[in-house]
Amino acid sequence: MPAFDFEKNRKERMEFVRKWAEYVRTHPDKEWSSQQKDLIDSQLKNANKKL
C-alpha cells in the first residue's frame, strides 16, 4: 500500500479553497448560503441516523 501523499492532499485542499472563494465572490450570498445550508442539513440528518 503506497504511503499517504500529504503534499498532494494539501495542494488539493488549497485548490478547493481557492475555487470555493472564487465561487463565493462571483455568486450572490443568497445562492451560496442556501447551498451551504442544504449541505450542512444533510450532514446533520445523516449523522443523526448513525446515533
mmCIF file as gemmi writes it, N, C-alpha and C atoms, coordinates in Angstrom:
data_model
loop_
_atom_site.group_PDB
_atom_site.id
_atom_site.type_symbol
_atom_site.label_atom_id
_atom_site.label_alt_id
_atom_site.label_comp_id
_atom_site.label_asym_id
_atom_site.label_entity_id
_atom_site.label_seq_id
_atom_site.pdbx_PDB_ins_code
_atom_site.Cartn_x
_atom_site.Cartn_y
_atom_site.Cartn_z
_atom_site.occupancy
_atom_site.B_iso_or_equiv
_atom_site.pdbx_formal_charge
_atom_site.auth_seq_id
_atom_site.auth_asym_id
_atom_site.pdbx_PDB_model_num
ATOM 1 N N . MET Axp A 1 ? 0.85 -1.184 0 1 0 ? 1 A 1
ATOM 2 C CA . MET Axp A 1 ? 0 0 0 1 0 ? 1 A 1
ATOM 3 C C . MET Axp A 1 ? 0.891 1.241 0 1 0 ? 1 A 1
ATOM 4 N N . PRO Axp A 2 ? 0.68 2.157 -0.971 1 0 ? 2 A 1
ATOM 5 C CA . PRO Axp A 2 ? 1.536 3.347 -1.033 1 0 ? 2 A 1
ATOM 6 C C . PRO Axp A 2 ? 1.293 4.282 0.152 1 0 ? 2 A 1
ATOM 7 N N . ALA Axp A 3 ? 2.332 5.013 0.518 1 0 ? 3 A 1
ATOM 8 C CA . ALA Axp A 3 ? 2.231 5.959 1.622 1 0 ? 3 A 1
ATOM 9 C C . ALA Axp A 3 ? 1.294 7.099 1.243 1 0 ? 3 A 1
ATOM 10 N N . PHE Axp A 4 ? 0.645 7.66 2.237 1 0 ? 4 A 1
ATOM 11 C CA . PHE Axp A 4 ? -0.247 8.787 2.01 1 0 ? 4 A 1
ATOM 12 C C . PHE Axp A 4 ? 0.571 9.997 1.575 1 0 ? 4 A 1
ATOM 13 N N . ASP Axp A 5 ? 0.121 10.657 0.517 1 0 ? 5 A 1
ATOM 14 C CA . ASP Axp A 5 ? 0.848 11.803 -0.033 1 0 ? 5 A 1
ATOM 15 C C . ASP Axp A 5 ? 0.288 13.094 0.582 1 0 ? 5 A 1
ATOM 16 N N . PHE Axp A 6 ? 0.919 13.527 1.686 1 0 ? 6 A 1
ATOM 17 C CA . PHE Axp A 6 ? 0.454 14.708 2.4 1 0 ? 6 A 1
ATOM 18 C C . PHE Axp A 6 ? 0.538 15.969 1.538 1 0 ? 6 A 1
ATOM 19 N N . GLU Axp A 7 ? 1.58 16.092 0.754 1 0 ? 7 A 1
ATOM 20 C CA . GLU Axp A 7 ? 1.744 17.277 -0.083 1 0 ? 7 A 1
ATOM 21 C C . GLU Axp A 7 ? 0.659 17.345 -1.161 1 0 ? 7 A 1
ATOM 22 N N . LYS Axp A 8 ? 0.367 16.236 -1.783 1 0 ? 8 A 1
ATOM 23 C CA . LYS Axp A 8 ? -0.694 16.193 -2.79 1 0 ? 8 A 1
ATOM 24 C C . LYS Axp A 8 ? -2.03 16.545 -2.145 1 0 ? 8 A 1
ATOM 25 N N . ASN Axp A 9 ? -2.291 15.993 -0.97 1 0 ? 9 A 1
ATOM 26 C CA . ASN Axp A 9 ? -3.523 16.268 -0.252 1 0 ? 9 A 1
ATOM 27 C C . ASN Axp A 9 ? -3.626 17.763 0.083 1 0 ? 9 A 1
ATOM 28 N N . ARG Axp A 10 ? -2.555 18.36 0.535 1 0 ? 10 A 1
ATOM 29 C CA . ARG Axp A 10 ? -2.538 19.788 0.876 1 0 ? 10 A 1
ATOM 30 C C . ARG Axp A 10 ? -2.84 20.632 -0.357 1 0 ? 10 A 1
ATOM 31 N N . LYS Axp A 11 ? -2.21 20.29 -1.48 1 0 ? 11 A 1
ATOM 32 C CA . LYS Axp A 11 ? -2.436 21.043 -2.717 1 0 ? 11 A 1
ATOM 33 C C . LYS Axp A 11 ? -3.891 20.924 -3.173 1 0 ? 11 A 1
ATOM 34 N N . GLU Axp A 12 ? -4.465 19.734 -3.071 1 0 ? 12 A 1
ATOM 35 C CA . GLU Axp A 12 ? -5.859 19.535 -3.464 1 0 ? 12 A 1
ATOM 36 C C . GLU Axp A 12 ? -6.791 20.352 -2.568 1 0 ? 12 A 1
ATOM 37 N N . ARG Axp A 13 ? -6.528 20.369 -1.267 1 0 ? 13 A 1
ATOM 38 C CA . ARG Axp A 13 ? -7.36 21.148 -0.347 1 0 ? 13 A 1
ATOM 39 C C . ARG Axp A 13 ? -7.247 22.642 -0.639 1 0 ? 13 A 1
ATOM 40 N N . MET Axp A 14 ? -6.038 23.117 -0.914 1 0 ? 14 A 1
ATOM 41 C CA . MET Axp A 14 ? -5.844 24.536 -1.227 1 0 ? 14 A 1
ATOM 42 C C . MET Axp A 14 ? -6.547 24.908 -2.529 1 0 ? 14 A 1
ATOM 43 N N . GLU Axp A 15 ? -6.512 24.036 -3.514 1 0 ? 15 A 1
ATOM 44 C CA . GLU Axp A 15 ? -7.207 24.296 -4.775 1 0 ? 15 A 1
ATOM 45 C C . GLU Axp A 15 ? -8.711 24.376 -4.553 1 0 ? 15 A 1
ATOM 46 N N . PHE Axp A 16 ? -9.241 23.504 -3.715 1 0 ? 16 A 1
ATOM 47 C CA . PHE Axp A 16 ? -10.665 23.558 -3.389 1 0 ? 16 A 1
ATOM 48 C C . PHE Axp A 16 ? -11.013 24.877 -2.718 1 0 ? 16 A 1
ATOM 49 N N . VAL Axp A 17 ? -10.187 25.307 -1.771 1 0 ? 17 A 1
ATOM 50 C CA . VAL Axp A 17 ? -10.443 26.578 -1.073 1 0 ? 17 A 1
ATOM 51 C C . VAL Axp A 17 ? -10.439 27.736 -2.069 1 0 ? 17 A 1
ATOM 52 N N . ARG Axp A 18 ? -9.488 27.732 -2.981 1 0 ? 18 A 1
ATOM 53 C CA . ARG Axp A 18 ? -9.434 28.801 -3.99 1 0 ? 18 A 1
ATOM 54 C C . ARG Axp A 18 ? -10.679 28.807 -4.874 1 0 ? 18 A 1
ATOM 55 N N . LYS Axp A 19 ? -11.104 27.624 -5.309 1 0 ? 19 A 1
ATOM 56 C CA . LYS Axp A 19 ? -12.298 27.536 -6.156 1 0 ? 19 A 1
ATOM 57 C C . LYS Axp A 19 ? -13.544 27.982 -5.394 1 0 ? 19 A 1
ATOM 58 N N . TRP Axp A 20 ? -13.655 27.581 -4.138 1 0 ? 20 A 1
ATOM 59 C CA . TRP Axp A 20 ? -14.82 27.972 -3.349 1 0 ? 20 A 1
ATOM 60 C C . TRP Axp A 20 ? -14.805 29.487 -3.118 1 0 ? 20 A 1
ATOM 61 N N . ALA Axp A 21 ? -13.654 30.053 -2.816 1 0 ? 21 A 1
ATOM 62 C CA . ALA Axp A 21 ? -13.559 31.503 -2.62 1 0 ? 21 A 1
ATOM 63 C C . ALA Axp A 21 ? -13.973 32.245 -3.889 1 0 ? 21 A 1
ATOM 64 N N . GLU Axp A 22 ? -13.553 31.754 -5.03 1 0 ? 22 A 1
ATOM 65 C CA . GLU Axp A 22 ? -13.943 32.371 -6.305 1 0 ? 22 A 1
ATOM 66 C C . GLU Axp A 22 ? -15.456 32.265 -6.508 1 0 ? 22 A 1
ATOM 67 N N . TYR Axp A 23 ? -16.011 31.12 -6.185 1 0 ? 23 A 1
ATOM 68 C CA . TYR Axp A 23 ? -17.463 30.916 -6.322 1 0 ? 23 A 1
ATOM 69 C C . TYR Axp A 23 ? -18.219 31.908 -5.433 1 0 ? 23 A 1
ATOM 70 N N . VAL Axp A 24 ? -17.771 32.043 -4.188 1 0 ? 24 A 1
ATOM 71 C CA . VAL Axp A 24 ? -18.433 32.945 -3.245 1 0 ? 24 A 1
ATOM 72 C C . VAL Axp A 24 ? -18.351 34.392 -3.738 1 0 ? 24 A 1
ATOM 73 N N . ARG Axp A 25 ? -17.214 34.761 -4.316 1 0 ? 25 A 1
ATOM 74 C CA . ARG Axp A 25 ? -17.054 36.131 -4.827 1 0 ? 25 A 1
ATOM 75 C C . ARG Axp A 25 ? -17.934 36.409 -6.044 1 0 ? 25 A 1
ATOM 76 N N . THR Axp A 26 ? -18.248 35.392 -6.822 1 0 ? 26 A 1
ATOM 77 C CA . THR Axp A 26 ? -18.93 35.603 -8.098 1 0 ? 26 A 1
ATOM 78 C C . THR Axp A 26 ? -20.41 35.209 -8.089 1 0 ? 26 A 1
ATOM 79 N N . HIS Axp A 27 ? -20.927 34.78 -6.952 1 0 ? 27 A 1
ATOM 80 C CA . HIS Axp A 27 ? -22.328 34.397 -6.858 1 0 ? 27 A 1
ATOM 81 C C . HIS Axp A 27 ? -22.987 35.138 -5.689 1 0 ? 27 A 1
ATOM 82 N N . PRO Axp A 28 ? -24.269 35.409 -5.81 1 0 ? 28 A 1
ATOM 83 C CA . PRO Axp A 28 ? -24.972 36.114 -4.729 1 0 ? 28 A 1
ATOM 84 C C . PRO Axp A 28 ? -24.934 35.338 -3.417 1 0 ? 28 A 1
ATOM 85 N N . ASP Axp A 29 ? -24.877 36.081 -2.313 1 0 ? 29 A 1
ATOM 86 C CA . ASP Axp A 29 ? -24.847 35.451 -0.995 1 0 ? 29 A 1
ATOM 87 C C . ASP Axp A 29 ? -26.002 34.478 -0.792 1 0 ? 29 A 1
ATOM 88 N N . LYS Axp A 30 ? -27.173 34.873 -1.235 1 0 ? 30 A 1
ATOM 89 C CA . LYS Axp A 30 ? -28.359 34.028 -1.036 1 0 ? 30 A 1
ATOM 90 C C . LYS Axp A 30 ? -28.194 32.666 -1.715 1 0 ? 30 A 1
ATOM 91 N N . GLU Axp A 31 ? -27.557 32.655 -2.876 1 0 ? 31 A 1
ATOM 92 C CA . GLU Axp A 31 ? -27.373 31.4 -3.621 1 0 ? 31 A 1
ATOM 93 C C . GLU Axp A 31 ? -26.41 30.456 -2.893 1 0 ? 31 A 1
ATOM 94 N N . TRP Axp A 32 ? -25.206 30.932 -2.578 1 0 ? 32 A 1
ATOM 95 C CA . TRP Axp A 32 ? -24.239 30.015 -1.986 1 0 ? 32 A 1
ATOM 96 C C . TRP Axp A 32 ? -24.558 29.694 -0.529 1 0 ? 32 A 1
ATOM 97 N N . SER Axp A 33 ? -25.178 30.635 0.193 1 0 ? 33 A 1
ATOM 98 C CA . SER Axp A 33 ? -25.508 30.327 1.59 1 0 ? 33 A 1
ATOM 99 C C . SER Axp A 33 ? -26.622 29.285 1.66 1 0 ? 33 A 1
ATOM 100 N N . SER Axp A 34 ? -27.532 29.317 0.693 1 0 ? 34 A 1
ATOM 101 C CA . SER Axp A 34 ? -28.58 28.302 0.632 1 0 ? 34 A 1
ATOM 102 C C . SER Axp A 34 ? -27.974 26.925 0.365 1 0 ? 34 A 1
ATOM 103 N N . GLN Axp A 35 ? -26.989 26.877 -0.509 1 0 ? 35 A 1
ATOM 104 C CA . GLN Axp A 35 ? -26.317 25.612 -0.805 1 0 ? 35 A 1
ATOM 105 C C . GLN Axp A 35 ? -25.578 25.093 0.434 1 0 ? 35 A 1
ATOM 106 N N . GLN Axp A 36 ? -24.938 26 1.164 1 0 ? 36 A 1
ATOM 107 C CA . GLN Axp A 36 ? -24.237 25.596 2.389 1 0 ? 36 A 1
ATOM 108 C C . GLN Axp A 36 ? -25.234 25.031 3.402 1 0 ? 36 A 1
ATOM 109 N N . LYS Axp A 37 ? -26.38 25.696 3.537 1 0 ? 37 A 1
ATOM 110 C CA . LYS Axp A 37 ? -27.411 25.234 4.463 1 0 ? 37 A 1
ATOM 111 C C . LYS Axp A 37 ? -27.863 23.826 4.095 1 0 ? 37 A 1
ATOM 112 N N . ASP Axp A 38 ? -28.12 23.597 2.809 1 0 ? 38 A 1
ATOM 113 C CA . ASP Axp A 38 ? -28.56 22.268 2.366 1 0 ? 38 A 1
ATOM 114 C C . ASP Axp A 38 ? -27.511 21.207 2.684 1 0 ? 38 A 1
ATOM 115 N N . LEU Axp A 39 ? -26.253 21.53 2.45 1 0 ? 39 A 1
ATOM 116 C CA . LEU Axp A 39 ? -25.172 20.584 2.731 1 0 ? 39 A 1
ATOM 117 C C . LEU Axp A 39 ? -25.086 20.274 4.225 1 0 ? 39 A 1
ATOM 118 N N . ILE Axp A 40 ? -25.091 21.307 5.042 1 0 ? 40 A 1
ATOM 119 C CA . ILE Axp A 40 ? -24.984 21.112 6.492 1 0 ? 40 A 1
ATOM 120 C C . ILE Axp A 40 ? -26.18 20.345 7.024 1 0 ? 40 A 1
ATOM 121 N N . ASP Axp A 41 ? -27.374 20.709 6.55 1 0 ? 41 A 1
ATOM 122 C CA . ASP Axp A 41 ? -28.578 19.992 6.996 1 0 ? 41 A 1
ATOM 123 C C . ASP Axp A 41 ? -28.504 18.51 6.65 1 0 ? 41 A 1
ATOM 124 N N . SER Axp A 42 ? -28.029 18.191 5.454 1 0 ? 42 A 1
ATOM 125 C CA . SER Axp A 42 ? -27.952 16.779 5.067 1 0 ? 42 A 1
ATOM 126 C C . SER Axp A 42 ? -26.895 16.04 5.885 1 0 ? 42 A 1
ATOM 127 N N . GLN Axp A 43 ? -25.808 16.715 6.224 1 0 ? 43 A 1
ATOM 128 C CA . GLN Axp A 43 ? -24.787 16.082 7.052 1 0 ? 43 A 1
ATOM 129 C C . GLN Axp A 43 ? -25.318 15.812 8.456 1 0 ? 43 A 1
ATOM 130 N N . LEU Axp A 44 ? -26.055 16.774 9.01 1 0 ? 44 A 1
ATOM 131 C CA . LEU Axp A 44 ? -26.64 16.578 10.337 1 0 ? 44 A 1
ATOM 132 C C . LEU Axp A 44 ? -27.673 15.457 10.329 1 0 ? 44 A 1
ATOM 133 N N . LYS Axp A 45 ? -28.491 15.423 9.294 1 0 ? 45 A 1
ATOM 134 C CA . LYS Axp A 45 ? -29.503 14.368 9.184 1 0 ? 45 A 1
ATOM 135 C C . LYS Axp A 45 ? -28.822 12.994 9.114 1 0 ? 45 A 1
ATOM 136 N N . ASN Axp A 46 ? -27.765 12.898 8.325 1 0 ? 46 A 1
ATOM 137 C CA . ASN Axp A 46 ? -27.049 11.642 8.203 1 0 ? 46 A 1
ATOM 138 C C . ASN Axp A 46 ? -26.38 11.26 9.519 1 0 ? 46 A 1
ATOM 139 N N . ALA Axp A 47 ? -25.8 12.222 10.212 1 0 ? 47 A 1
ATOM 140 C CA . ALA Axp A 47 ? -25.146 11.948 11.49 1 0 ? 47 A 1
ATOM 141 C C . ALA Axp A 47 ? -26.159 11.461 12.523 1 0 ? 47 A 1
ATOM 142 N N . ASN Axp A 48 ? -27.35 12.031 12.505 1 0 ? 48 A 1
ATOM 143 C CA . ASN Axp A 48 ? -28.394 11.625 13.461 1 0 ? 48 A 1
ATOM 144 C C . ASN Axp A 48 ? -28.878 10.213 13.184 1 0 ? 48 A 1
ATOM 145 N N . LYS Axp A 49 ? -28.835 9.76 11.936 1 0 ? 49 A 1
ATOM 146 C CA . LYS Axp A 49 ? -29.236 8.4 11.612 1 0 ? 49 A 1
ATOM 147 C C . LYS Axp A 49 ? -28.276 7.386 12.22 1 0 ? 49 A 1
ATOM 148 N N . LYS Axp A 50 ? -27.007 7.78 12.381 1 0 ? 50 A 1
ATOM 149 C CA . LYS Axp A 50 ? -25.992 6.849 12.889 1 0 ? 50 A 1
ATOM 150 C C . LYS Axp A 50 ? -26.037 6.709 14.403 1 0 ? 50 A 1
ATOM 151 N N . LEU Axp A 51 ? -26.776 7.584 15.072 1 0 ? 51 A 1
ATOM 152 C CA . LEU Axp A 51 ? -26.842 7.527 16.543 1 0 ? 51 A 1
ATOM 153 C C . LEU Axp A 51 ? -27.708 6.454 17.023 1 0 ? 51 A 1
